[in-house]
Amino acid sequence: MTKSKARRYTIRDFGRDFSNDAACLEWLRNYLYPKGIFCKVCLKITKHHAVRTRPSYSCDRCGHHFHPTAGTIFEKSSTPLRLWFRAIYLMASNRFGISAKQLQRETGVTYKTAWRMFRQIRTLLGNDNRPPSGRLGGTAITTQRRGKTAIKQASHPAKKTPVSVDRKRPANLVPSHAPRTTGRLSRQMRRVYRGVRKSYLHTYINEYWFRYKHRHHKQPMFKLFLRQVSVSC
């Protein structure tokens, strides 16, 4: 099989396409509602214009407000929409992802906010049900325990969680016992994370499984990540 090469999408491209919150909101509107916005008051698709004072659109006929972020991970978030998009860009542009600490440094949000954003983005990636395009065996993932000896405990083989992947049912991807494992996914995660708690392991697996399935796609990984926002609607 001939491997296709993904199109490049640079930080300059990102700055051009998503220069502010309004541009991000416009992209979200066009992507989620390509045929137009259905007005619940007029009971039909009508023309809408952007509202300057809030992230919404108003019906030209009745004035009813519509929020494109409703039903997405951006709903009711106090974090600017452009920071959400930038987080997705940073996460997708690095082959092995980035840590919440790095996102905190690059965007200025708190660590708690950065960690919450990454967790929600990874949840979206887990909802991609398309079949994989290759083989992926089990892998022993390093999990982390609380306390001063967390790093030492995590490095011990007994503290690793074997993970297996059912290629026929990728939507059911969960950590499970795998008698034979390899270190492929584990090596990728060690490049970014010191350790992963078992309770959050599935969200990290979502990210790496998504990357693996789409590794030969022509679209930039950022665009593939971004279009997953529709799965929560």
VOPAGU-2260 file (C-alpha; in pm, 1 decimal, decimal comma):
REM VOPAGU-2260
SITE   aa  ch    i         X         Y         Z
SITE  MET   A    0       0,0       0,0       0,0
SITE  THR   A    1     135,1     341,3     -98,5
SITE  LYS   A    2     157,4     574,7     195,1
SITE  SER   A    3       8,6     917,7     134,3
SITE  LYS   A    4     174,3    1224,6     273,6
SITE  ALA   A    5     -31,3    1463,5     484,8
SITE  ARG   A    6     -51,4    1823,8     375,0
SITE  ARG   A    7     147,1    2065,3     588,9
SITE  TYR   A    8     -43,0    2302,3     812,8
SITE  THR   A    9     190,5    2551,7     976,7
SITE  ILE   A   10     148,4    2799,3    1259,9
SITE  ARG   A   11     125,5    3067,9     991,2
SITE  ASP   A   12    -168,1    2884,4     837,6
SITE  PHE   A   13    -332,2    2863,6    1176,8
SITE  GLY   A   14    -283,2    3235,8    1237,4
SITE  ARG   A   15    -435,0    3315,3     899,5
SITE  ASP   A   16    -740,8    3091,4     939,3
SITE  PHE   A   17    -809,0    3149,4    1309,2
SITE  SER   A   18    -687,0    3497,8    1390,8
SITE  ASN   A   19    -948,4    3561,5    1661,6
SITE  ASP   A   20   -1251,3    3416,4    1839,3
SITE  ALA   A   21   -1486,4    3541,5    1568,6
SITE  ALA   A   22   -1298,9    3347,7    1299,2
SITE  CYS   A   23   -1310,6    3031,5    1510,8
SITE  LEU   A   24   -1682,2    3074,4    1572,1
SITE  GLU   A   25   -1744,9    3129,6    1200,9
SITE  TRP   A   26   -1555,8    2809,7    1116,8
SITE  LEU   A   27   -1757,9    2619,3    1376,2
SITE  ARG   A   28   -2083,4    2752,5    1235,3
SITE  ASN   A   29   -1996,6    2667,2     875,5
SITE  TYR   A   30   -1867,6    2322,8     966,1
SITE  LEU   A   31   -2157,4    2215,5    1187,7
SITE  TYR   A   32   -2431,5    2382,3     983,6
SITE  PRO   A   33   -2322,2    2389,5     618,4
SITE  LYS   A   34   -2682,7    2422,3     496,4
SITE  GLY   A   35   -2763,6    2709,5     730,8
SITE  ILE   A   36   -2898,0    2755,1    1082,9
SITE  PHE   A   37   -3247,3    2631,0    1164,3
SITE  CYS   A   38   -3437,0    2892,2    1365,2
SITE  LYS   A   39   -3649,8    2734,8    1638,1
SITE  VAL   A   40   -3885,3    3032,5    1635,9
SITE  CYS   A   41   -3933,0    3068,4    1260,3
SITE  LEU   A   42   -3925,3    2686,9    1224,6
SITE  LYS   A   43   -3707,0    2699,3     915,6
SITE  ILE   A   44   -3354,4    2775,7     800,2
SITE  THR   A   45   -3303,5    3151,3     798,3
SITE  LYS   A   46   -3021,4    3397,7     753,8
SITE  HIS   A   47   -2826,1    3477,2    1069,7
SITE  HIS   A   48   -2573,9    3749,2    1151,8
SITE  ALA   A   49   -2296,6    3741,4    1408,8
SITE  VAL   A   50   -2356,7    3912,0    1743,8
SITE  ARG   A   51   -2063,3    4125,7    1850,7
SITE  THR   A   52   -2122,9    4108,8    2225,2
SITE  ARG   A   53   -2149,7    3731,2    2260,0
SITE  PRO   A   54   -2043,9    3410,3    2077,6
SITE  SER   A   55   -2374,3    3365,8    1897,8
SITE  TYR   A   56   -2572,5    3443,5    1585,1
SITE  SER   A   57   -2906,5    3618,9    1561,9
SITE  CYS   A   58   -3187,6    3533,8    1322,8
SITE  ASP   A   59   -3241,6    3815,4    1071,2
SITE  ARG   A   60   -3617,9    3764,9    1085,9
SITE  CYS   A   61   -3706,5    3722,4    1455,0
SITE  GLY   A   62   -3382,7    3802,9    1640,0
SITE  HIS   A   63   -3360,7    3463,8    1812,1
SITE  HIS   A   64   -3006,1    3388,6    1930,9
SITE  PHE   A   65   -2825,3    3072,0    1831,2
SITE  HIS   A   66   -2500,3    2945,0    1986,0
SITE  PRO   A   67   -2283,4    2721,8    1759,7
SITE  THR   A   68   -2086,9    2604,5    2064,7
SITE  ALA   A   69   -2396,0    2439,3    2216,6
SITE  GLY   A   70   -2349,7    2065,4    2245,1
SITE  THR   A   71   -1973,1    2082,5    2190,8
SITE  ILE   A   72   -1677,5    2077,3    2429,1
SITE  PHE   A   73   -1669,2    2456,4    2399,8
SITE  GLU   A   74   -2015,2    2504,9    2551,8
SITE  LYS   A   75   -2021,7    2721,7    2867,3
SITE  SER   A   76   -1642,2    2740,2    2869,2
SITE  SER   A   77   -1490,7    3066,0    2992,2
SITE  THR   A   78   -1174,9    2990,8    2792,7
SITE  PRO   A   79   -1159,6    3191,4    2466,5
SITE  LEU   A   80   -1248,8    2984,6    2162,0
SITE  ARG   A   81    -919,2    3064,7    1991,4
SITE  LEU   A   82    -728,0    2913,6    2285,6
SITE  TRP   A   83    -931,7    2597,4    2243,4
SITE  PHE   A   84    -840,9    2586,4    1875,1
SITE  ARG   A   85    -477,0    2657,6    1953,9
SITE  ALA   A   86    -474,8    2375,4    2208,3
SITE  ILE   A   87    -606,8    2139,0    1941,8
SITE  TYR   A   88    -344,4    2266,8    1697,3
SITE  LEU   A   89     -57,0    2218,9    1943,0
SITE  MET   A   90    -182,9    1876,0    2039,2
SITE  ALA   A   91    -224,9    1760,1    1678,7
SITE  SER   A   92      88,4    1917,8    1530,4
SITE  ASN   A   93     328,8    1729,3    1754,6
SITE  ARG   A   94     362,1    1366,6    1651,5
SITE  PHE   A   95     357,2    1244,9    2011,4
SITE  GLY   A   96     130,9    1514,0    2153,3
SITE  ILE   A   97     221,8    1761,0    2425,1
SITE  SER   A   98     168,4    1775,7    2797,3
SITE  ALA   A   99     -78,6    1997,7    2979,0
SITE  LYS   A  100     219,3    2173,2    3137,3
SITE  GLN   A  101     351,9    2270,3    2796,5
SITE  LEU   A  102      10,4    2399,5    2693,6
SITE  GLN   A  103       2,2    2607,2    3010,0
SITE  ARG   A  104     335,5    2764,9    2920,3
SITE  GLU   A  105     242,2    2835,8    2557,8
SITE  THR   A  106    -108,6    2975,8    2610,7
SITE  GLY   A  107    -101,2    3126,1    2958,7
SITE  VAL   A  108    -399,0    2929,3    3092,6
SITE  THR   A  109    -380,3    2760,4    3431,9
SITE  TYR   A  110    -259,6    2402,3    3457,6
SITE  LYS   A  111    -605,1    2293,2    3572,2
SITE  THR   A  112    -761,4    2450,7    3261,9
SITE  ALA   A  113    -499,4    2300,1    3030,0
SITE  TRP   A  114    -548,7    1952,6    3174,5
SITE  ARG   A  115    -927,6    1979,6    3146,7
SITE  MET   A  116    -904,9    2093,3    2784,0
SITE  PHE   A  117    -680,1    1803,3    2688,0
SITE  ARG   A  118    -903,8    1551,4    2858,6
SITE  GLN   A  119   -1210,8    1676,9    2671,1
SITE  ILE   A  120   -1028,6    1681,6    2338,2
SITE  ARG   A  121    -910,1    1324,7    2392,3
SITE  THR   A  122   -1267,7    1221,9    2468,7
SITE  LEU   A  123   -1372,0    1347,8    2124,5
SITE  LEU   A  124   -1096,8    1147,0    1958,8
SITE  GLY   A  125   -1231,2     832,1    2120,8
SITE  ASN   A  126   -1560,1     871,1    1932,7
SITE  ASP   A  127   -1405,4     806,1    1592,9
SITE  ASN   A  128   -1546,9     470,8    1478,0
SITE  ARG   A  129   -1370,1     433,8    1145,8
SITE  PRO   A  130   -1165,9     112,4    1110,7
SITE  PRO   A  131    -786,6     129,3    1146,7
SITE  SER   A  132    -555,5     103,3     847,3
SITE  GLY   A  133    -295,9    -127,6     993,9
SITE  ARG   A  134    -197,3    -351,8    1282,4
SITE  LEU   A  135    -141,5    -252,9    1641,8
SITE  GLY   A  136     -56,5    -504,0    1909,3
SITE  GLY   A  137     -89,9    -475,0    2284,3
SITE  THR   A  138     139,3    -249,8    2480,9
SITE  ALA   A  139     237,5    -212,2    2842,7
SITE  ILE   A  140     146,9     137,9    2958,0
SITE  THR   A  141     315,2     294,4    3258,9
SITE  THR   A  142      58,6     398,6    3518,2
SITE  GLN   A  143     123,9     630,6    3807,2
SITE  ARG   A  144      32,0     619,5    4173,9
SITE  ARG   A  145       7,8     905,7    4416,4
SITE  GLY   A  146     282,7     973,6    4665,6
SITE  LYS   A  147     651,0    1052,5    4673,3
SITE  THR   A  148     749,4     714,7    4526,4
SITE  ALA   A  149     518,7     747,0    4225,2
SITE  ILE   A  150     797,6     755,1    3967,0
SITE  LYS   A  151     979,2     454,3    4111,5
SITE  GLN   A  152     659,5     253,6    4134,5
SITE  ALA   A  153     559,0     344,1    3779,9
SITE  SER   A  154     888,5     219,1    3637,7
SITE  HIS   A  155     840,7    -129,1    3783,7
SITE  PRO   A  156     704,5    -389,2    3535,4
SITE  ALA   A  157     435,8    -493,1    3783,4
SITE  LYS   A  158     290,8    -141,7    3771,8
SITE  LYS   A  159     232,2    -144,6    3397,7
SITE  THR   A  160    -114,9    -194,2    3255,6
SITE  PRO   A  161    -128,1    -422,3    2948,5
SITE  VAL   A  162    -352,2    -281,9    2677,2
SITE  SER   A  163    -503,8    -472,2    2388,3
SITE  VAL   A  164    -683,9    -332,9    2084,0
SITE  ASP   A  165    -973,6    -502,7    1906,6
SITE  ARG   A  166    -922,9    -397,5    1541,2
SITE  LYS   A  167   -1271,7    -515,6    1447,4
SITE  ARG   A  168   -1439,3    -292,8    1706,0
SITE  PRO   A  169   -1224,2      18,2    1756,6
SITE  ALA   A  170   -1510,6     200,3    1930,4
SITE  ASN   A  171   -1474,9     -44,3    2220,5
SITE  LEU   A  172   -1112,5      46,1    2281,8
SITE  VAL   A  173   -1047,3       4,5    2654,4
SITE  PRO   A  174    -745,3    -103,6    2861,3
SITE  SER   A  175    -761,1    -478,9    2902,7
SITE  HIS   A  176    -532,4    -770,8    2977,9
SITE  ALA   A  177    -294,3    -858,0    2696,9
SITE  PRO   A  178     -68,0   -1163,0    2750,9
SITE  ARG   A  179     176,6   -1051,3    2480,3
SITE  THR   A  180     267,4    -684,9    2468,0
SITE  THR   A  181     505,2    -455,7    2286,2
SITE  GLY   A  182     651,5    -122,9    2388,6
SITE  ARG   A  183     534,1      82,2    2082,6
SITE  LEU   A  184     256,8     294,4    2250,6
SITE  SER   A  185     454,1     301,0    2576,3
SITE  ARG   A  186     759,6     454,6    2405,2
SITE  GLN   A  187     547,3     727,0    2249,3
SITE  MET   A  188     388,8     821,0    2580,0
SITE  ARG   A  189     721,4     826,9    2765,6
SITE  ARG   A  190     845,0    1098,4    2530,1
SITE  VAL   A  191     581,8    1335,0    2669,7
SITE  TYR   A  192     455,3    1202,0    3004,3
SITE  ARG   A  193     635,9    1082,1    3315,9
SITE  GLY   A  194     344,4     855,8    3403,8
SITE  VAL   A  195     -26,6     810,1    3344,1
SITE  ARG   A  196    -283,9     727,3    3608,6
SITE  LYS   A  197    -482,8     416,0    3532,6
SITE  SER   A  198    -816,2     596,1    3580,1
SITE  TYR   A  199    -732,9     833,4    3289,2
SITE  LEU   A  200    -550,0     583,9    3071,4
SITE  HIS   A  201    -834,2     540,2    2824,2
SITE  THR   A  202    -830,1     911,7    2732,5
SITE  TYR   A  203    -460,1     893,8    2640,0
SITE  ILE   A  204    -522,7     575,7    2442,8
SITE  ASN   A  205    -794,7     762,2    2250,2
SITE  GLU   A  206    -540,1    1014,0    2126,9
SITE  TYR   A  207    -274,2     765,7    2018,7
SITE  TRP   A  208    -526,2     528,0    1862,3
SITE  PHE   A  209    -672,9     815,8    1659,7
SITE  ARG   A  210    -327,8     919,1    1541,7
SITE  TYR   A  211    -243,5     563,6    1441,0
SITE  LYS   A  212    -561,4     511,2    1239,9
SITE  HIS   A  213    -516,3     835,0    1046,8
SITE  ARG   A  214    -138,2     830,6    1005,9
SITE  HIS   A  215    -166,8     798,8     624,5
SITE  HIS   A  216    -445,5    1051,9     577,9
SITE  LYS   A  217    -385,2    1338,4     335,1
SITE  GLN   A  218    -551,6    1595,3     559,0
SITE  PRO   A  219    -333,8    1761,2     827,8
SITE  MET   A  220    -377,9    1597,3    1167,1
SITE  PHE   A  221    -502,3    1931,3    1303,3
SITE  LYS   A  222    -794,4    1929,8    1059,7
SITE  LEU   A  223    -874,4    1570,0    1152,2
SITE  PHE   A  224    -871,9    1658,9    1520,9
SITE  LEU   A  225   -1082,2    1968,1    1463,7
SITE  ARG   A  226   -1358,2    1798,7    1270,0
SITE  GLN   A  227   -1420,5    1567,6    1566,1
SITE  VAL   A  228   -1604,0    1849,9    1745,1
SITE  SER   A  229   -1917,9    1742,7    1558,0
SITE  VAL   A  230   -1938,6    1410,6    1741,7
SITE  SER   A  231   -2058,9    1579,6    2059,7
SITE  CYS   A  232   -2349,7    1754,8    1890,2
